């Protein structure tokens, strides 16, 4: 039996995402240049299809579980819609895109993505900024970055989750630094996203430790590890081939999972930002 096709109204999804991002119908409406009454009507139409999407709490709105499930898919549909519209109606991409990433992801994840993007969009000026994840979040919120890859513990996040993987202890091949007490640990910088959870794990296991050479340089940190002067931690996908994963157990505590999340600057997203974000997603498949 033939089933009649049904089409979602992208306008309703766009309004839903704006309200979810801003936490209120008034602020969401301002972002879309709509009145609060128009926003309320559009959310009501969407909820008639999907069920309740927001908990109403005094002056703020909070997503229901159903709203949280819909949010990611709604973002994806809006991006696809905007990309298709741009391809059909506009010319080649041009302008400046400011991408931020932690030091460890730059070498491991981004080279093929940026190479392919630059080849396809030669009129776009790509500016890559390396910072720790907390600094990247602040820069994105301030609008000095258009896109940022941020390492965070899994769970509720305002970003789009691209990957979840285990944080691993790493050391020199054949090295013995992991046996030393206090344990010599090199964490790149005091603002490193991994620092808090690593030190908490060491305290929980009652392992004595000392931090070495937090210079802000990933190369310098890895040189310390290669020299067997310290151990460090990295996401599994970013571990260089000449370092070894150290097993947790008697000498080292187990470390948690971490996610890599994609953040956009607030406000209207440019075609360039949307296209680079999609290339990053595609590059991780």
N, C-alpha and C positions, 0 to 999 in steps of 0.2 A: 504494500500500500504506500502510495506517495505521501510524504510528509511535507507540509507547506513550510517554506523557508521563513525564518523570522529574523529581523535585523534589529540590533541594538542601536539606540540613538547615542552617537558619540558625544553630543552636547551634554546629555545627562551624566555620562561618565566623566567628562571634563569638569563638570560642576562638582561631582562627588569627590574627585581627587583634590580639587582646590579647597573644599571644605575640610577634608581630612588633613591636608597639609597645614591649614591655618587654624584649625581647632574651633572655628565658629562660622556660621553662615554669613555674618556681616563681613568678616575679613575675607572669606572666600569670595563673596560677591564683589568686594572691592578689587580683588586681584583680577576678576573677570569682567569688571565694569558692568555688573548686574546689581539690581536692587535686591534687598534681603527677601522681599516677597517673591521675586522671580526665582531666587535660589531655593527658597522653601518649597515652591511648587515643583521644581525639577527634582529635588531630593524625594519629595512625596511620590512623584511618578516612578522614580527608580525603586523606591522601597515597596511600591505596589507590586513590582515584579520580583524583587529579591528577598523581601522581608526586611526587618528593621536593621539599619546599618549603623546607627549612632545611639549611644546612651546620652540622654540630655541631662547635663549636670550643671545647674545654675547657669553660669555664663559661658561654659565651655561644652564642647561635644567630644565624646570618646567613642572610638570604633568598637562595635560589637565583634564577636568572633567572626560572624558572617561578613562584616565590613572589612575586617583585616584580610580575610581570604580574597575578597573582591578587589582590594586596593592594588595589589601587584599586577593582576590581570588587566585591570582597567588602565593602569599606566602603560602597559605593553600595547594595548589596543590603540591608545591615543598616539603613542609614538609611531606605530605602524601607519595610522591614518595620516598623521602629519608628514611622514616621509613620502608616502604615496602621493599626497597632494602636491608636495614640493617638487617631486620628480616630474609630475605632469604639467605644472604651471610655472616653474621657476628655472633659472639658468644654473650654471655650475656653482658649486660651493666656493666661497671666498671669505676672507676675514682672518681674525685671530682667534685661536682657541688656547686657553690656559688650562693645562692638565697637571694635577698634583698627584704624587705617589710617594709612598715610603721608599727608602733607599733599597731595601731588599727586593721589592717588586720590580724596580726599574730594569735591572739586568735580567731577571728571570722571566718576566711576563711581557714587557712592553716592546722590545725591539721589533718583532715581526708585525705586531699590530700597527706601530707607528710607520714602519716601512711601507706596508700595504696602503695605509691611509694617505701617506704623502704621495705615493705613486698615483693613486686614484684622484686626489684633490690637490693638484700642484699649486693652486692659488690660495691655499690656506696656510697661514703662518702658525706652526705648532710651537707652543712654549711649554716646556716641561719643567716643573718645579718640584724639587725633592725636599720633603720635610717628614717629621714623625707624624703618626696618625692624629694625635691630639692637635697638633699645629695645623694639619690639613683640614680638620673639622672646623677650626676657628677661621681659617682663611676662606673656606667655602661659605660659611655663614656670613662673613663680612663682604662677600662678593668679589674677592680678589682672585678667586679661582672659578672656572666654569664647570669643571669636573674634577673629582678626586676619588682615588682608590684608597680606602681606609681599612685598616686591620682592627677588628673589634671582637670581643667575646660574642658567641652566637646568642641570639635572642632578639628582643624587641629593638629595632633600629629604624631610624628614619631613612636609611639608605637601602639600596637594592642589593640583596645578597647574590654574589656571583660565585662564591666558592666557600666551602667549609672543609678544613683539614686540620690535622693534628700539629701542635707545636712540639718540636723535637729538640732534645739536647744534641749538640754537635761538638765534636772534638777532633783532634789530629788523628790520622790513621796510625794505629799502634801506639797512641799517646797514653799518658797516665795522669794528666791534669785532673781528671774526674775523681781520682782517688785521694787527692790532697785535701787536707783540712787545716785551715778553713778552705772551702771550695773556691777557687779563683773563677769569677764569672765576669765576662765582658759583655755589656749590653748596648753598645753603640752610643747611647745617650740617655740622660736622665729622663727624657720625655718619651722614650721608647714605649710603644703600646704594650709590649710584652712584660715590661719590668715589674709592674704591680703583681700580676698573677704568678710570675716566676718566684719573686721574693716571698709571696704568701705560701707557695708550695714548699719552699725551703724551710720556712719557719714551722709549718705544720709537721714536717718530717723531722724537725729539730736538727737540721743540718747547719753547721756553722759555715759562713761564706764571707767573701770579701769581693767587692767590685773593683775591676781593673780597667783603666784606659777607656773611659767613656768620653771619647773625643768628638762624637758626631759623625765619624767616618766608618762606613761599613767595611771598606778595604782594610783600614787599620785594625778593626776588631777581628776580622777574619785572619789577618796576619798573626795576631796574638794567638788565635786558636791553632793555626797551622804550625806555629812554633811550639805548641804544647805548653804555652804559658797560661792558658785559660780555657774554659769551655764557654759556649754561648748557646743561644736558642734561635731556631729559624723555623718557618713553615716548611713542611715536607717538600713542597714543590720548588722551593728556592735554595735548597742545599746544594752547594757546589760539589762536583764529583770527587774533589780531592779531600773533602772532609767526610767524617763518618758519623752515622747516627749512634748515639750512646744509649743503651737500654736503661730504662728506669728500673728501680729495684732497691737493692740495699744501699747503693751509693747515691742515687739520684731519684728525686720524687717524680711521679707521673705528672705530666703537664696536660692542660685542657685543650679542647678544640678551639680554633679561632676561625672567624669568617673574614672574607674580603668583601667589603660592601662598596657600591658605587654611589656617590653623592653628586647631585647637581646643585648649582647655585639657585637660590630662590628666584622666582619670577619667571617670565616667559623664556622658554628654552630655545636657543637658536638652532637652525638647521645643522650648523656645523657641530654643535654639542651633541645633538641627537644622533648624527651620523657616526661620530667618533665613539659615542657610548655603544652603539650597535656593533661597531667593529671590535670593541673590547669584548663584548659578550660573545661574538662569533669566534674570537680568537681563543676563548677558553673552552670551546666545545670539543 
